[in-house]
Structure formats: structure tokens, C-alpha cells
Amino acid sequence: MSQSKVWLITGASRGLGFDMAKTALKAGHKVIACYRGEKPQDTSKWDELEALGGIWTQLDVSSEDAESKVKALVGEHGQIDVLVNNAAYAILGSVEDVPVDKVQAIFNTNVIGPLRTIKGVLPSMRERKTGTIVNISSSNANDPTPALGIYNATKYAMEDTLQAEIAAFGIRVLLVQPGSTATEFASETGSGVRVHPSEPYQEGIVKQISEFLTSEQFASMGASSITVAERIVDAIDGTGFMAGKEVGLRLPLGKDTGAGLKKKAALFANLASLEDVWGSV
């Protein structure tokens, strides 16, 4: 077992966030699990986490006071050793159809939200010269999927320079890139938003992928959320399956991520071969 740490996990009330919180608690860590709105009527998950020692706190990363709330949590608990930016949602629809206000809203949650929480923990982490910041990205950052263009953009925005800027302070950044995972991703019963297609997109690839991503077939084919959570916790702790493995900035997870990684590798290999073009200016 690794040394016990204090974890702050956003979007922990369901799906991967909840499974990470549960896994980290079972690994002996202290977990502050964040939920966005009100305490749920069904408190089974709430009770399960509390029984393991988890602490629930309200935190909406899309709110302007998220940074100050995170700083207050650092003060209350003495430190935050591991920040997991998990809170996010998807928009299904063509790039042309998604209204600008919905684009602004998803960027406020998926991109500006993590920026707020990072700003909340960095001063303390820099002072202590230790800490881990985990940003839950997506395999879509490597292999963008039609009908998820705006979501893809928010996840690609997480492919940032933060690690280079803060490594000198002893702080680690981990970008987790899960593939298909058995959660409520893209489902309107979960946190997904589906935009009604305009006439040009009522047939074709956008419709096909939108229907597939909200189907029972897609939900059943994803990797186990608890297994993904276990790999993430092990990668942070250097234990279990990840013991002895060198994990750098990115952690791709899921069998379906392989095709995208190979496609991206081939793309960059082709670009590198065009030396007569990029070397001509």
C-alpha cells in the first residue's frame, strides 16, 4: 500500500468519478468527493462512500467561486495531494448545429472548470513541492469522433503545457485518456446533451454515431468503469497492475484506444516525412 494521501475528485456522484473515489478509499486514501447540485434522493452511493470514510462536498466547477472553494478545502483538510478533474459532460451533434451558448457552457465546465480547481490547489502544492493533478481527457483527443466535435475540442484542450510549467515544483500531471467506458457517457439520463439535428444532418454519419453512442449496445461494450478506476489509482500510487511500469504524462486506457493511437502515430510519421515541405520555409 502506498502512503495515504488526500484526494479531491470532481464529478464523483456517479460513473467513473464515483468508482475512482471508492477505489482510492479502499487503497487507504482520504477522499473528498465532489457533487454538483443537491444531495440525491437515492443516497445509496452517498452512503456507500461515507461507509468507506469518504467525505462529500458540494462543488460546481462551472461556478466562478470554484477556485475559492477549493482553496478553502485545502485549508480545511490541511492539504490536497491528488486533484482529479473528472467533472465533464458530452454534447452530441454536428459542429454546425451546436449553438454557441452550449459551446460556451461545455467549455466552462470541461475546460475552465479544471482550470479553476488547478488554480485552487497549485499554491499549496508548490509550497509543499509535491502533488499530482489528474485531468480526465479522452481517447477522442487522439482520434476525434464525428458528432462529438465540441466535446472532442474540450478534451483536446486538456492536452496542455501544464506539466512542463510545474514539474520544477515537484508536481506531477497525469492526462488519462479512457476509451469507451461503461458509464452514462453521452446519455441524456446522465449528463449528456443531445442537439436536435438540422435537416442536412438527419441522415448520415452524425445521426449514425449519435444513435450508436446512446444505444444499449454501446453501453454494454465499454470497459468496466471500476477497472478503469483501478488502473488510474494504481498509476498514481505506482502499485498493483501499474507497479514497476513507467507512466508518463498520458495514460491511455481501453482496448479501443489502440486504433486511434496507431492512426495518430501514422499521421505524425507522415508529417515528419514531409521534410521537403516543412523544411522549405
N, C-alpha and C positions, 0 to 999 in steps of 0.2 A: 504494500500500500504506500502511495506517495504521501508527502507531508500534507496535512489538512490545510485547505485554502478557503477563502471566502469568494463565492461565485455570485455574480449578478446576471440573471438571464432574462432578457426581454421576451415578450410573447410566449410566456411559459404556461398559459392556461390550457393549451391544447397541443396536439401534434408533436412535432419534433422538439419544441421548447419544453413541453411537459416531460417528455422522455429523457431529455438531457438533464433536467432538474432531478428527476428520480434517480438516474444513473449516477450523477455526481454525489448525491446524498448517500447512496449505497456504497460509494467509493470512500466515504468518510469525510466529505467536504461539508462546509456550511453553505447553504444555498438561499439566496434571496430571489424569489420567483416573482416576476412582474406580470400583472394583468392590466388590461387597458381600461375596461369600463367598471361596471358594478360587480359585486360578488355574485356568482352564478346561482340560479335556483337549484340546479343539480350540483351539490357540493361534494360528490364522490371523489373527483380528482383533487379538489381542495383538501379534503380530509385525508386522502392517501398521502399527499405530500407533507402535510403537517405531522402525520403519524411517524414519518421518517425524519422529522426535525426541520422540515422546510419552513421558510418564513415568506408569507405572501405580502406583497406591497403593490399599491396602485401606481402605475407609471405608463402614461401615454406618450410614446416617443415623438408623436406628431405635434405635441403641445410645446409652446415656446418656453415653458418652465421646466422642461425635462432635464436640462443641464443642471439647474439649481437643485432639483430633486435628487439627482444622482450624487451631487456634491454633499447634500445633506445625509444621504445613505452612507457615504464614505465616513462622514463624521460620526454617525450613529453607531456603525459597526467597526470603526477603527481603521478599516482598510477594505479595498476590493482588490483581490488578487487576480481574478479572472472575470472579464466582462464578455458576455456572449450577446452579440447583436443578432437576435433571431426574429424579432417582430417585423413582419412584412406581409404583403399580400400581392395577388396577381390580378392583372386586367386581361381579359380575353377579348380580342377584337383586332381588326386591322389598324395599322398606324393611322390611316386616313380617317377612320371612324371614331377614334377615341377623342372625346372633347378635351380641349386644352385644360379646363379646370380639373378634369380627372387625372390628366398627366401631372399637373402641379400637385395634386393631392397624393398620388402614389410616390412621387419623388420626395415629398415632405415626410412620408413615413419610411420608405425604403432606403433613402439616401441621407436626407437631412436628419432624420431620427437617429441613426447610428452616429452621425457627426456630433449631435448633442450629447449623447451618452459618453462618447470618447472624450469630448472636452470635459465632461464631468469627472472622469477617473484619472486623466493624464497628470494633472498637477501632483496628486498623491503618489502615483506610480513613479513619476520622475524623481520625486523627493526620496522615495524608498529604493529607487533603482531596481525595481522588479515589477513584473506584472505580465499578463497575457491578455490581448484583445483578440477576440474571435469574431469575425464577420461571416455570417452565413450567406455565401454567394449562391451560385447555381452552376450546374454543368452548362446551362444556357449561355453563360458568359463565354464558353468555348465554342459552342455550336448553337447559335440563335435559332429559335423555333418560330416559324410564321404563326400569326395570331397571338403571339406573346411579345410583340416588338417593344412595347413600352416597358413591360416587366423586364425583358432582356436588357434594356438600356439601364434600368436601375441596378441590375446585378453587375453589369459591366462597369458601372461607375464605382463599384466596390473594389475593382482591381486597381488599387491605388498605390501611392508612393509612401504611405504612412510608415511601413516597415523601415525604409531607408532613412526616414527622418528621426525615428525614435530608437533605433537599435542601439545607438551610443548610450542611451539611458538605461540599458538592460531590460528593455521591454520588448516582448515578442508579439508579432502579429500572425494570426493564422486565418487564411481565407479558405473556408470549407465550401466545396463545390459538389453538393449532392446531385445525383440524377433523380430519376423517378422514385419517389418515396411514398409509402402507403400512409398518407395523411389526407387532410381535406383540401389540399392544394387546388386552387382554381375553382373549387366548388362554391356556389353561392350559399350553400348551407354552412360553409366555413367562412373564410374571409375573402373569397374571390369575388371579382366584379366582372360581369359579362356585358359587353356593349352590343346593343342590337345592331346587326349588320345592315348597311345601306344596300341598295339594290345590286350594285356591282359585285358585292361580296356574299350574296345569299347563296351562291354556288361556288365551288372551287376549294382551294387548299385551306383558306381561312375557316370556312364552315366545317370542313372535314376535321381539321385539327381541333377546333373548338368543341365539336361534339365528342371527339375521342377523349380529350382531356377531362371532360365532365362525365365520362361513362364509367360504369362499374368495371369494365374491362381494364381501363387504365388504373383505377384504384386498386385492383387486385394484382397488377403486375409489378407494382413498385417494390423497392427494397423495404425490408422491415424497418420501421421508424426507430424501434428500440435498438436494433443492430447498428444503424447509422449513429445513434446517440452514443452507444458504447465505443464505437471507433473514435468519435470526437473526444470523448473523455479520456480514452487511452492515449490519444495523440497528444493531448495537453499534459497528461501525467507521465507519459513515457512508460506506461505499464500495459499489462495484458497483451492483446494482439499486437500492439504497437511497440512493445518493449524491444529495444535494440534497433528499431527502424529509424532512419534519418528522415524526418518530416520537415520540409522547408516551409516556404510561405504558403503554398497551396496544398490542399488535401482533397483530391477528387474521390468521391465515394459512389459506388453503384456500377453494376456491370454495364449499364447502358451508357456510361460516360466514356467508355473506351473508344467508340466510333468517333465521337466528337473530338477527343484528344488527338487521335490519329489524323483526322481531317485537318485540324488546326496545324499539326506538325507538318503535314504535307504542304499546306498553304504557305507557311513560313519558309519551308525548304525551297519552294518555287520562287518566292520573293527574293530569297538570298541568291538564287541562281541568276537573277536578272541584273547582274553586276554591270553589264553594258548599258543598262537603262539608268539605275540609280547612281552609277559611278560616272555618268556622262555630264552631270551638272555640279 
